[in-house]
């Protein structure tokens, strides 16, 4: 299970970084969200005690730490607000310059 989680976090992070480095603004925004979700998955997995039990249980035994779950929930809300802001900025950029491709915009150079 740890290998599967490590692979999924690594693949999400790699694809997100690859998309961020592209010259298309929409793909960069999607890459930003992939990286944020990969970090959230990593934090939530690190806070779980072997990933077997939820944070609040009535049974005796090992319990997961609820703090990473609260942090990830907060990060999801903030990330969605940030993503909405980035999409609004991309919309303004595309309306102003007529394209979402950074290579086609000549007026950004000084």
VOPAGU-2260 file (C-alpha; in pm, 1 decimal, decimal comma):
REM VOPAGU-2260
SITE   aa  ch    i         X         Y         Z
SITE  UNK   A    0       0,0       0,0       0,0
SITE  UNK   A    1     284,6     237,4      74,8
SITE  UNK   A    2     436,3     177,8    -268,3
SITE  UNK   A    3     106,7     250,8    -440,9
SITE  UNK   A    4      61,2     573,3    -246,1
SITE  UNK   A    5     420,4     680,4    -308,1
SITE  UNK   A    6     383,8     610,3    -679,7
SITE  UNK   A    7      57,0     800,2    -707,6
SITE  UNK   A    8     197,1    1102,3    -520,4
SITE  UNK   A    9     514,7    1094,1    -730,2
SITE  UNK   A   10     328,8    1062,9   -1059,8
SITE  UNK   A   11      86,1    1341,3    -968,6
SITE  UNK   A   12     375,8    1566,0    -867,6
SITE  UNK   A   13     573,8    1486,8   -1184,0
SITE  UNK   A   14     278,6    1546,6   -1416,0
SITE  UNK   A   15     193,3    1867,6   -1228,3
SITE  UNK   A   16     547,2    2005,7   -1256,3
SITE  UNK   A   17     559,0    1908,8   -1623,8
SITE  UNK   A   18     232,1    2093,7   -1687,3
SITE  UNK   A   19     348,7    2400,0   -1492,5
SITE  UNK   A   20     656,0    2424,9   -1715,6
SITE  UNK   A   21     444,8    2428,5   -2033,1
SITE  UNK   A   22     383,4    2757,8   -2209,7
SITE  UNK   A   23       3,0    2723,0   -2215,2
SITE  UNK   A   24    -167,3    2907,2   -1929,8
SITE  UNK   A   25    -455,8    2662,7   -1885,6
SITE  UNK   A   26    -220,1    2366,0   -1863,8
SITE  UNK   A   27      -7,1    2554,9   -1614,0
SITE  UNK   A   28    -311,8    2616,4   -1394,7
SITE  UNK   A   29    -408,3    2248,9   -1412,1
SITE  UNK   A   30     -50,0    2156,4   -1322,4
SITE  UNK   A   31     -68,4    2387,5   -1022,7
SITE  UNK   A   32    -379,5    2207,8    -900,2
SITE  UNK   A   33    -216,9    1867,2    -955,2
SITE  UNK   A   34      82,7    1969,1    -745,2
SITE  UNK   A   35    -144,5    2102,5    -471,2
SITE  UNK   A   36    -345,8    1779,4    -468,7
SITE  UNK   A   37     -28,6    1570,0    -460,6
SITE  UNK   A   38      94,6    1763,4    -157,3
SITE  UNK   A   39    -245,0    1723,1      10,8
SITE  UNK   A   40    -239,3    1348,8     -54,4
SITE  UNK   A   41     112,3    1327,8      88,2
SITE  UNK   A   42      18,7    1519,1     403,3
SITE  UNK   A   43    -296,4    1315,8     462,1
SITE  UNK   A   44    -104,8     992,1     414,1
SITE  UNK   A   45     172,1    1097,9     652,7
SITE  UNK   A   46     -85,3    1176,3     921,9
SITE  UNK   A   47    -259,7     840,2     899,7
SITE  UNK   A   48    -153,8     558,7    1124,8
SITE  UNK   A   49     -92,2     292,8     860,4
SITE  UNK   A   50    -396,9     430,1     681,0
SITE  UNK   A   51    -625,5     172,9     844,7
SITE  UNK   A   52    -846,2     377,0    1075,1
SITE  UNK   A   53   -1018,8     714,0    1044,3
SITE  UNK   A   54    -938,4    1002,7    1275,5
SITE  UNK   A   55   -1232,0     963,0    1513,5
SITE  UNK   A   56   -1326,9     611,0    1613,4
SITE  UNK   A   57   -1505,7     461,1    1908,4
SITE  UNK   A   58   -1299,7     144,4    1910,1
SITE  UNK   A   59    -988,8      98,6    2118,0
SITE  UNK   A   60    -658,2      91,6    1940,2
SITE  UNK   A   61    -449,0     311,1    1717,7
SITE  UNK   A   62    -612,2     630,6    1600,2
SITE  UNK   A   63    -510,5     856,2    1318,2
SITE  UNK   A   64    -401,0    1210,1    1389,1
SITE  UNK   A   65    -685,2    1454,5    1307,1
SITE  UNK   A   66    -453,7    1755,2    1259,9
SITE  UNK   A   67    -333,1    1665,2     906,6
SITE  UNK   A   68    -692,9    1606,7     802,2
SITE  UNK   A   69    -790,9    1951,2     925,5
SITE  UNK   A   70    -488,9    2107,2     754,0
SITE  UNK   A   71    -567,6    1935,5     424,9
SITE  UNK   A   72    -931,4    2042,9     442,4
SITE  UNK   A   73    -815,9    2401,6     492,6
SITE  UNK   A   74    -564,5    2365,4     208,7
SITE  UNK   A   75    -837,2    2238,4     -24,2
SITE  UNK   A   76   -1057,6    2539,3      47,9
SITE  UNK   A   77    -771,8    2786,7       6,4
SITE  UNK   A   78    -651,6    2604,6    -305,3
SITE  UNK   A   79    -990,8    2628,3    -469,1
SITE  UNK   A   80   -1004,6    3001,1    -395,7
SITE  UNK   A   81    -656,6    3044,2    -539,5
SITE  UNK   A   82    -747,6    2837,2    -843,7
SITE  UNK   A   83   -1054,4    3055,0    -904,9
SITE  UNK   A   84    -831,9    3364,3    -884,7
SITE  UNK   A   85    -579,8    3211,8   -1128,1
SITE  UNK   A   86    -859,9    3125,6   -1371,4
SITE  UNK   A   87    -988,1    3484,4   -1350,5
SITE  UNK   A   88    -638,3    3615,7   -1423,6
SITE  UNK   A   89    -604,6    3374,2   -1717,4
SITE  UNK   A   90    -939,5    3497,9   -1851,3
SITE  UNK   A   91    -823,1    3860,1   -1833,2
SITE  UNK   A   92    -494,2    3767,5   -2000,1
SITE  UNK   A   93    -668,9    3578,5   -2280,2
SITE  UNK   A   94    -914,3    3861,5   -2342,4
SITE  UNK   A   95    -639,2    4123,0   -2343,2
SITE  UNK   A   96    -391,1    3937,5   -2563,9
SITE  UNK   A   97    -627,6    3710,3   -2756,9
SITE  UNK   A   98    -440,7    3388,5   -2676,9
SITE  UNK   A   99    -350,3    3159,2   -2391,1
SITE  UNK   A  100     -14,4    3061,8   -2539,9
SITE  UNK   A  101     275,8    3253,4   -2390,1
SITE  UNK   A  102     492,1    3210,1   -2702,2
SITE  UNK   A  103     244,7    3405,7   -2916,4
SITE  UNK   A  104     241,5    3714,1   -2693,0
SITE  UNK   A  105     502,1    3965,5   -2807,9
SITE  UNK   A  106     400,3    4259,4   -2589,1
SITE  UNK   A  107     530,1    4101,0   -2266,3
SITE  UNK   A  108     891,8    4168,8   -2363,1
SITE  UNK   A  109    1046,9    4501,9   -2268,5
